[in-house]
Amino acid sequence: MILPLGASFRECREYAEKNYQEIWYVDPGYRLFDEYIIGLPPIALGIEEGKKIIFPFTKPCHGTGLLGIEDTEEVERVRKTARWKK
């Protein structure tokens, strides 16, 4: 967990924008790891070293945090389907 549970969607987006050079934006309902992402748009996904995705994760009754998972195939899918902003 990069940002602990209890962060806001805005805090997650700002952290990703400040700490990762490669940022992709998605809308709520975007599928990541076969799960739908929820949140307030735009949802920022950070890519670290081309192999790790940093994204907001909401655990019911516990809140939202920023999570990072290494998966090069999912990184390539995000690069093809998300909106870019640097």
Secondary structure as the mmCIF struct_conf table of DSSP 4:
data_model
#
loop_
_struct_conf.conf_type_id
_struct_conf.id
_struct_conf.beg_label_comp_id
_struct_conf.beg_label_asym_id
_struct_conf.beg_label_seq_id
_struct_conf.end_label_comp_id
_struct_conf.end_label_asym_id
_struct_conf.end_label_seq_id
STRN STRN1 LEU A 3 ALA A 7
HELX_RH_AL_P HELX_RH_AL_P1 PHE A 9 ASN A 19
BEND BEND1 GLN A 21 GLN A 21
STRN STRN2 GLU A 22 VAL A 26
TURN_TY1_P TURN_TY1_P1 PRO A 28 GLY A 29
STRN STRN3 ARG A 31 LEU A 32
TURN_TY1_P TURN_TY1_P2 PHE A 33 ASP A 34
STRN STRN4 GLU A 35 TYR A 36
BEND BEND2 GLY A 39 PRO A 42
STRN STRN5 ILE A 43 GLU A 48
TURN_TY1_P TURN_TY1_P3 GLU A 49 LYS A 51
STRN STRN6 LYS A 52 LYS A 59
TURN_TY1_P TURN_TY1_P4 PRO A 60 HIS A 62
STRN STRN7 GLY A 63 GLU A 70
HELX_RH_AL_P HELX_RH_AL_P2 THR A 72 THR A 81
BEND BEND3 ALA A 82 ALA A 82
STRN STRN8 ARG A 83 LYS A 85
#
